[in-house]
Amino acid sequence: MDPDASRTARTDAARTDADRAADRARLLELIGELAVVRGKVTLSSGAEADYYIDLRRITLHHEAAPLVGRVMLDLLADAGVLGDVAAVGGLTLGADPVAAAILHASAADASAPDLDAFVVRKANKAHGLQRRIEGPDTAGRPVVAVEDTSTTGGSVLEACEALAAEGADIRAVAVIMDRGTGARDVIEKAGYRYLAAFGSHELGL
């Protein structure tokens, strides 16, 4: 079977602007309903906050995860980087379901490029191939480092450091939710383009 015909068959029709807006609105609604945990918490930066945004409650949710994939694809497309990217991924654990959602969304959308996903370990595996980055090779390939949310930028920059060491071409850093706690400045200062689908202010926090 013609692979292009097979790919086209994966989607019934091109998504419209209304579809994109509906996906974004519903995902934001689910984040507000499921992911915002109120109460005193200590963030990874050491600072205290009156709430915590637990996006694993979104990226591992049956309805929200497909929305994550489509909204993040739209984010990359609107930023003009989607057509130039071959793979997405980031530091385990937060980035893993985000990358998987984007991979599946691209596979289901005939208008999207084929995207692989990868997982960046926190340390090299001690046995087997002893790889730090699991999945299809990233060396020499254009990639986007993803994360669910970033407070200080530390986790995604750790992923970027590992990717750069492997020779990947990092086109951007993309997160579902920007908390507005300085991650953007840190990541951009490190030389990476920073993209966020939502800001915490959109939740009225």
N, C-alpha and C positions, 0 to 999 in steps of 0.2 A: 504493500500500500504506500502511496506517496506520503512521505512524512509531513509535508506541508498540508496535505488534505486532512491527515489525521489530526494535526494540531488545530486546524480550523474547526474541526468537528467538536473540539472540546468546549466551545462556547457557542451559545445560541445566537447572540447578537452583541454588537459592540456596546460597551457601557457608555451611557450618555452622561452629560454633566449633571443631570438630575440624579442618576444612579450614584455618581461619585459623591454628591452632596448628601444623599440619603445615607450612604455608608458612613460618611464622616460623622454625621449627626447622631446616628445610632451608636457608633463606637464611643463617642463622647458621653452619651447618655449612660451606656453600660459602665464606663469608667467611673462616672459619678456614683452609680448605684452599687457597684461591686468592689471597686478598688480603693476608695477613700476610707481609710480607717482613722477615726478621730480619737484623740487622746495624746498625752505627752509621750513622745518618742525621741530617741537619740539617733540622729542621722549618721551616715558613714563619715561625715566631716567632723563629728563630735558635737555639732550644734544640736540644740533641742528644737523641736517643732510641735505644734498642736495637732498635727495630722501626719499620716503616712500614706503615700500612694503605692499600694501593693499591686503592681501591674502583672504579677504572675497570676493573679485572680482573673486577669483579662486574657493573657496570652495562652492560658491553658483552659479557657472556657469554650464550650461547644459552639456558642453563637459568636462570641467576640473574636476568637482566633482567626476565622476566615476574613472578618472585617479588618483585622490588623494587617493581614497580607495585602488586601486590596488598597487600603488607605496608605500603607507604606509604599506600594508600587506607584500610586498616584503622586505621593510626595517626591519620589525620585524622578518621575516623569516631569512634573511641574518644575523641578529644579534643573532639568535638562541633562541629567546624568544617566538616566535609565538605559538609553540606547548604547552607552559606552561601558556598561558594567557587565561582568561575567559571573560574579559570585558575591554573596552577602554572608555575613557571619560576625561573630564577636566572641568575647570572653564568656566561657561557661560560668554561670548557669543562666543568667538573665537574658543573654542574647540568643540562646539556642531556640526557644519557641518562636522568637521574632523572625529569625532567619528561615525556619521551617515554614512559617506562615507565608513569607514572601516567596519562597521557592514554589509552594503549592499554588499560590495566586498567579504566579507567572506561567506555570504549566497549564493553568485553566483558561488563560487569556490569550487568544490567538494573536492579539495585537502587541503582546509583550515579548521581549526577548527571552530566550532560554536562560535561566539563572540557576547556578549551583549554589549550595550552601556549604558552610564550613564551621567547625567548632575550634576555638582557640582554648587549649588547656591552660590551667594556671601554672603548670610546670610540665616539662617534657615527660612523656610516658616512660616508665622505668624498664619496660620490657617490649617485646615485639619490635616494631619499627622505630620505637622511641620518638615518635613525632610530637611536636608541640601543637601543630595545626592538623586536625583530622578532616577527612573528606577529600574531594578533588584538589589537586595541587593548586596553590595560589601564586606560585612564583611566576613573575612576568605577566600576571593577569590583572586587569582592572577590577577593583573590589570596592565595596562599601562596608565599613564597619558599623554594625548595628548594636543597639542596646534598648531595653525597655524604657528606662528612665535614667537620668544621670544627675547626680547631686554635685559631685566635685569634678567629674570627668576622668577620674582615676582608672576605673575599670576599662572603659573603652580606649583610653590611651595605652593601657597595658596591652590590649589586643592589637592596637596599631603598631606598637613597638615590635611585637612578635611577627606581625605581617610584614613590616618593613625589613626585618631580619631575614625573612624568607624571600624577599625580592618582589613582593606584591606591589601593585600600583594603586595606592589608596586614593580614591576619587572623592570620598566624603565620609563623614560620620553622620548617621541618621538614628534618631531616637523617636519613640512614640510620644513621650511626654517630657517637656523641659520644665523642670521645677522652678527655674528662675533663681537658682542659688549659685550661679557663677560658672557652671560647667561650660556654657557657650564661650565665655572669655578664655578659659583655660585651653579648650580644644582649638579655638581659632588661633590663640597665641602659639600653639604647637605647630601651626601651619596647615590645619585641616579645615575643610569646609564643614560647617555644622548645620544640620537640617533637623527640624522637629515638627512632627505632625500636629502637636497640640502644646499649649502652654498651660501651666497650672491655673493661671488667671481665668481661663475659659471655664473652669469648674467653680468659679466664684470663691476660691479659697484665699 
